[in-house]
Amino acid sequence: MALFSGLLLASDFDDTLLPTSRVRGAGAPPRSVSEENRAALAYFIAEGGRFTVSTGRSAATFAPFAAALPMNAPAIVSGGGALYDYGAKRYLAVTHLPDRAAADLADLARRFPAAALELYHEDEVVWVVHPNEFSENHRRITGTVLRPAASVSAVAAPFHKALFEGEDACLEALYAALAGEGLLAHYEAVFASPHMLELTAKGADKGAMLLRLGRQFGVRREDLCAVGDHRNDLPMLKAAGRAFAPANAVAEVRALPGITVVRSAESHALQDVVARLAHERH
């Protein structure tokens, strides 16, 4: 039997598989995934493992990287809002925000105009209300094509993800409003970075999609492996039987019970993960 037979490994992309924080700070263009990570993942697959990426990026934005990566399972995209098969070039699952989302998002956009609001569609169009420096930086780093919209009502629903971008204090106040007004009963709201607050449908997150993939491929929960660096990765890391975090992960992730901290994203974290899994399997 091949070394990694029966394992499914899901990795976050930004600041886990691809180190993007330094790119944001330096204003440099995004880099490709390192050859060290790429070779390790090719080895993992050649030895019977299944590998996929779990990212907040849309299917279209992640497509150029998917084409160049060793990846043999559908990708979790839009922060767990959808599952996309790059081989078949189609969505396998899309979880739309609830019918009330258009009204809720319009109200939040009105009350928090300092936060940009990106709206993700299944047709891969991403609209932005109140664009700001944070949405512009996101566009530049990810290559997302953002179409400006005067208001939420100007954009046709449904959406499978909404992303607020702004200063920390603004987003913390927005999250407090979601919690205080009972809206978290309808949405998953999680910080993808200090300046990004993601909203998906209740129950739609990276963890739920990882479990779905596990069932699809007949992988036992204890053989689900995940690696991530930020708070939006916590559901996935908790769902996995084996959880890893790069050294650059936020404290809340590094403190997760049972987590294994590996080398940083800058130092080829996935290469370290695969090496550790190989050591455990020998």
C-alpha positions as CSV (number, residue, x, y, z in Angstrom):
1,M,0.0,0.0,0.0
2,A,1.3,3.5,-0.9
3,L,2.6,5.6,2.0
4,F,-0.3,8.1,2.1
5,S,-3.2,5.9,1.0
6,G,-6.4,6.9,2.7
7,L,-5.3,10.4,3.7
8,L,-6.9,13.6,2.5
9,L,-4.9,16.8,3.1
10,A,-6.5,20.2,2.8
11,S,-4.4,23.4,3.0
12,D,-5.3,27.0,3.4
13,F,-3.8,29.1,0.6
14,D,-2.8,32.6,1.7
15,D,-0.1,32.7,4.4
16,T,-0.1,28.9,4.6
17,L,0.7,27.5,1.1
18,L,1.6,30.9,-0.4
19,P,3.1,33.6,1.9
20,T,1.2,36.7,1.0
21,S,1.5,39.0,4.0
22,R,4.9,40.2,3.1
23,V,3.7,40.7,-0.4
24,R,0.9,43.0,0.9
25,G,3.4,45.0,2.9
26,A,6.0,45.3,0.2
27,G,3.5,46.1,-2.6
28,A,5.2,43.3,-4.7
29,P,3.2,41.1,-7.1
30,P,2.0,37.7,-5.8
31,R,4.6,34.9,-6.0
32,S,4.0,31.3,-7.2
33,V,3.9,28.4,-4.8
34,S,7.5,27.4,-3.9
35,E,9.1,24.5,-5.7
36,E,9.7,22.9,-2.2
37,N,6.0,22.9,-1.5
38,R,5.1,21.8,-5.0
39,A,7.5,18.8,-4.9
40,A,6.3,17.7,-1.5
41,L,2.6,17.8,-2.6
42,A,3.5,15.9,-5.8
43,Y,5.2,13.2,-3.6
44,F,2.1,13.1,-1.3
45,I,-0.2,12.4,-4.3
46,A,2.2,9.9,-5.9
47,E,2.2,8.0,-2.7
48,G,-1.6,7.7,-2.7
49,G,-2.7,10.8,-0.8
50,R,-5.4,13.2,-1.9
51,F,-4.6,16.9,-1.7
52,T,-6.8,20.0,-2.0
53,V,-6.8,23.7,-1.2
54,S,-9.3,25.4,1.1
55,T,-9.3,29.1,0.4
56,G,-11.3,32.3,0.8
57,R,-10.6,33.1,-2.8
58,S,-13.2,32.6,-5.4
59,A,-13.0,29.7,-7.9
60,A,-12.0,32.1,-10.7
61,T,-9.3,33.9,-8.6
62,F,-7.7,30.7,-7.5
63,A,-7.9,29.1,-11.0
64,P,-4.3,30.1,-12.1
65,F,-2.8,28.5,-9.0
66,A,-5.0,25.4,-9.3
67,A,-3.7,24.8,-12.8
68,A,-0.1,24.8,-11.6
69,L,-0.5,22.9,-8.4
70,P,-0.5,19.1,-7.8
71,M,-4.1,18.8,-6.6
72,N,-6.3,15.7,-7.0
73,A,-9.5,16.6,-5.1
74,P,-12.1,19.4,-5.6
75,A,-11.1,22.7,-4.0
76,I,-13.0,24.4,-1.1
77,V,-13.4,28.0,-2.3
78,S,-15.1,31.2,-1.1
79,G,-14.3,30.4,2.6
80,G,-16.4,27.2,2.5
81,G,-19.2,28.7,0.6
82,A,-18.6,26.4,-2.4
83,L,-16.8,23.3,-3.6
84,Y,-15.3,23.5,-7.1
85,D,-13.9,20.7,-9.3
86,Y,-11.2,22.2,-11.5
87,G,-10.8,19.1,-13.5
88,A,-14.5,19.1,-14.5
89,K,-14.6,22.9,-14.4
90,R,-17.8,23.0,-12.4
91,Y,-19.2,23.6,-9.0
92,L,-20.1,20.5,-7.0
93,A,-21.8,22.4,-4.2
94,V,-22.8,26.0,-3.6
95,T,-24.3,27.2,-0.3
96,H,-26.0,30.5,-0.9
97,L,-26.6,33.1,1.8
98,P,-30.2,33.1,3.1
99,D,-32.9,35.0,1.3
100,R,-32.7,37.7,3.9
101,A,-29.1,38.4,3.0
102,A,-29.8,41.2,0.6
103,A,-31.7,43.2,3.2
104,D,-29.2,42.5,6.0
105,L,-26.2,43.4,3.9
106,A,-27.8,46.5,2.6
107,D,-28.4,47.6,6.2
108,L,-24.9,46.8,7.3
109,A,-23.4,48.6,4.3
110,R,-25.5,51.7,5.1
111,R,-24.4,51.6,8.8
112,F,-20.8,50.8,8.2
113,P,-19.9,52.8,5.0
114,A,-16.2,52.8,5.9
115,A,-16.1,49.0,5.2
116,A,-15.9,47.8,1.6
117,L,-18.4,45.0,0.8
118,E,-17.5,42.4,-1.7
119,L,-20.4,40.1,-3.0
120,Y,-19.5,36.8,-4.5
121,H,-21.7,35.2,-7.2
122,E,-21.7,31.7,-8.6
123,D,-21.1,33.1,-12.1
124,E,-17.7,34.4,-10.7
125,V,-18.6,38.1,-10.8
126,V,-17.5,39.8,-7.6
127,W,-19.2,43.1,-7.0
128,V,-17.9,45.7,-4.5
129,V,-19.9,48.3,-2.6
130,H,-18.0,51.2,-1.0
131,P,-14.6,50.2,-2.4
132,N,-11.6,51.4,-0.3
133,E,-7.9,50.9,0.1
134,F,-8.4,47.4,1.6
135,S,-10.6,46.1,-1.3
136,E,-8.1,47.7,-3.8
137,N,-5.2,45.9,-2.0
138,H,-7.2,42.6,-2.1
139,R,-7.9,43.1,-5.8
140,R,-4.2,43.7,-6.5
141,I,-3.0,40.8,-4.5
142,T,-5.5,38.2,-5.6
143,G,-6.2,39.4,-9.2
144,T,-9.9,39.5,-8.5
145,V,-11.9,41.5,-11.0
146,L,-14.1,43.8,-8.9
147,R,-17.1,45.4,-10.4
148,P,-18.3,48.5,-8.5
149,A,-21.9,48.7,-7.4
150,A,-23.7,51.8,-6.0
151,S,-25.6,49.7,-3.5
152,V,-26.4,46.1,-2.5
153,S,-29.8,46.4,-4.1
154,A,-28.1,47.1,-7.4
155,V,-26.7,43.6,-7.4
156,A,-28.8,40.5,-8.1
157,A,-28.9,37.8,-5.4
158,P,-28.1,35.1,-4.5
159,F,-24.6,35.4,-3.1
160,H,-22.5,32.5,-1.7
161,K,-20.1,34.8,0.2
162,A,-19.9,38.4,1.4
163,L,-16.6,40.0,2.5
164,F,-16.3,43.2,4.5
165,E,-12.9,44.9,4.4
166,G,-11.8,47.8,6.5
167,E,-9.9,49.0,9.6
168,D,-9.8,46.6,12.6
169,A,-12.0,48.8,14.8
170,C,-14.7,49.1,12.1
171,L,-14.9,45.4,11.5
172,E,-14.9,44.6,15.2
173,A,-17.9,47.0,15.6
174,L,-19.6,45.3,12.6
175,Y,-19.0,41.9,14.1
176,A,-20.4,43.1,17.4
177,A,-23.5,44.3,15.6
178,L,-24.0,40.9,14.0
179,A,-23.7,39.2,17.3
180,G,-25.8,41.7,19.3
181,E,-28.6,41.7,16.8
182,G,-28.9,37.9,16.5
183,L,-27.6,37.8,12.9
184,L,-25.1,35.0,13.8
185,A,-28.1,32.7,13.8
186,H,-28.2,33.1,10.0
187,Y,-24.5,33.5,9.1
188,E,-21.0,32.2,9.7
189,A,-19.0,35.4,10.3
190,V,-15.2,34.9,10.7
191,F,-12.1,37.0,10.3
192,A,-10.0,35.9,7.4
193,S,-7.4,38.5,8.4
194,P,-7.5,41.6,10.7
195,H,-9.0,43.6,7.8
196,M,-11.3,41.0,6.3
197,L,-14.6,39.7,7.8
198,E,-16.2,36.9,5.8
199,L,-19.9,36.0,5.8
200,T,-21.2,32.6,4.5
201,A,-24.4,30.8,5.2
202,K,-24.9,29.3,8.6
203,G,-23.2,25.9,8.6
204,A,-21.1,26.7,5.5
205,D,-17.5,26.9,6.4
206,K,-14.2,25.2,5.6
207,G,-14.8,22.5,8.2
208,A,-18.2,21.5,6.8
209,M,-16.8,21.3,3.3
210,L,-13.8,19.2,4.4
211,L,-16.1,16.7,6.1
212,R,-18.2,16.6,2.8
213,L,-15.0,15.8,0.8
214,G,-14.1,13.1,3.3
215,R,-17.5,11.5,2.8
216,Q,-17.2,11.8,-1.0
217,F,-13.9,9.9,-1.0
218,G,-14.6,7.5,1.8
219,V,-11.9,9.0,4.1
220,R,-12.3,8.4,7.8
221,R,-12.4,11.5,9.9
222,E,-9.2,10.6,11.7
223,D,-7.5,10.5,8.2
224,L,-8.6,14.0,7.3
225,C,-5.6,16.4,7.6
226,A,-5.7,20.2,7.5
227,V,-3.3,23.1,7.8
228,G,-4.2,26.7,8.2
229,D,-3.1,30.0,9.8
230,H,-6.1,32.2,10.6
231,R,-9.4,32.2,12.4
232,N,-11.4,31.3,9.3
233,D,-9.4,28.0,9.3
234,L,-10.4,27.0,12.8
235,P,-13.6,25.0,11.7
236,M,-11.4,23.0,9.2
237,L,-8.7,22.4,11.8
238,K,-11.2,21.3,14.4
239,A,-12.9,19.0,11.8
240,A,-9.7,17.3,10.9
241,G,-8.2,14.3,12.6
242,R,-4.8,15.8,12.2
243,A,-4.3,19.5,12.3
244,F,-1.2,21.6,11.5
245,A,-0.4,25.4,11.6
246,P,2.5,27.3,10.1
247,A,4.6,29.1,12.6
248,N,3.2,32.4,11.3
249,A,-0.3,31.4,12.3
250,V,-2.3,33.7,14.7
251,A,-2.2,32.8,18.4
252,E,-5.7,31.4,18.5
253,V,-4.8,28.8,15.8
254,R,-1.5,27.9,17.4
255,A,-3.2,27.4,20.7
256,L,-5.8,24.9,19.3
257,P,-5.6,21.6,21.3
258,G,-3.8,18.9,19.3
259,I,-2.4,21.3,16.8
260,T,1.1,20.7,15.4
261,V,3.0,23.9,14.6
262,V,5.3,23.5,11.5
263,R,7.7,25.8,9.6
264,S,6.3,29.2,8.5
265,A,4.7,29.8,5.2
266,E,7.9,31.6,4.2
267,S,9.8,28.4,4.9
268,H,7.7,26.0,2.9
269,A,5.2,24.9,5.5
270,L,3.6,22.2,3.4
271,Q,6.9,20.5,2.8
272,D,7.2,20.2,6.6
273,V,3.7,18.9,6.9
274,V,4.2,16.2,4.3
275,A,7.5,15.2,5.9
276,R,5.9,14.8,9.3
277,L,3.0,12.7,7.9
278,A,5.6,10.5,6.2
279,H,7.5,10.1,9.5
280,E,4.3,9.1,11.2
281,R,3.4,6.6,8.5
282,H,6.8,4.8,8.5
